Amino acid sequence: MIKTINSWRGLMAVAVVLFHCNVAWIYNVAVSGVTFFFLSSAFLLAQRHPFERLDGRTYGRFVLGHALRLYPLHWLGLAMLIVIARTLYVTPIDWGAVSLNALLLHAWSPVHDVHYGINPVAWYMSALLFCYAIYPLVMRWMRRWRLLYKALLAVVLVLVLGAIMLPLDIPGREAVFVNPASHVVDLVTGIMLLHLFQTLKARWPRVDYRTATFIEAGALLLLVAFITVNMITMAVRPWEDDVLWLVPQGAILVVLAWMNGQEGAIGRLLLCCPLQWLGSISFEVFVLQFVAFRLFGFAVAPAAGHLGWNIYHQLPWFVLLILLPLSWLVNRLFTRPLTQYIKRYLNTVNK
């Protein structure tokens, strides 16, 4: 893992949490952050798994290994939400939708209450699972392509996705956005960005601190420019669900990878310990955020209200006081031990 990419993921995860807490001004950052999650996953996959050779055994091991990274944490979050729903809120549960959710098949449904379901953010893992399933085939197919051809394929897929989404209303665009097939765009773009990074790294392997800072600032300003345009004009709104953010977040991804080991001022800030820690638990922060929302809504906010302390309007920051420790505990006591066990298991299977 490139450390600055890890920190940026952590910041984007917190942005998503704050948006789900109705912090309206962070909407564009949060939505663009979801695009970064997909792009960085594809980028890092392509870096680690070039698939110069591919057979059924190799494919099966790859998909199994990556599926085992998703399902346990997903099931833990789902179980916690079911327990909270049944005991604290005493709300009915659609067990058919929950079954699809547990299998990570729910994002294929166009029905809002199914693809957003009991854990609204789990659609991301459903889409990511699909990307894992097709990645070896896509990578094997594209591996020897020139950068230009990869870029052209990414552009074609963007235009196709845009043409599908453009005439739809907001619920329709949401259904397309969460559908796993729509994120083939991110997968192909992430692979293309790795090729771009390798080209830049080969031509300019070393940059000084001042130049690195300038390049990093340029990538961030590009994101700011896209956010500004999206806020002041309606022309790009139909594209804001996904494809609008491929360029700025893709630029940030390539720059962070390019400056790895020779960071400028922004990169060094991302290397600070608190942001590294945040990045290390970013997946748990993303998956467990609605667990923290439910706990806060049931126990913390009413209790504080009875004591005369109205904290509903400060929901985001107080939710983080629950979410971050919870995510750290789950990471230390559940994710890390399970990851080590899965690695040992897969090594045994591979022998």
Secondary structure, DSSP 8 states (H G I E B T S, - for coil): --HHHHHHHHHHHHHHHHHHTT-GGGHHHHHHHHHHHHHHHHHHHHHH---SS--HHHHHHHHHHHHHHHHHHHHHHHHHHHHHIIIII-----HHHHHHHHTT-GGG---HHHHT-SSGGGHHHHHHHHHHHHHHHHHHHHTT--HHHHHHHHHHHHHHHHHHHTTS-HHHHHHHHHSGGGGHHHHHHHHHHHHHHHHHHHH-----HHHHHHHHHHHHHHHHHHHHHHHH-STTGGGTTTGGGHHHHHHHHHHHHHTTTS--HHHHHHTSHHHHHHHHTHHHHHHTHHHHHHHIIIIIHHHHHHTT---GGGHHHHHHHHHHHHHHHHIIIIIHHHHHHHHHHHHHHH-
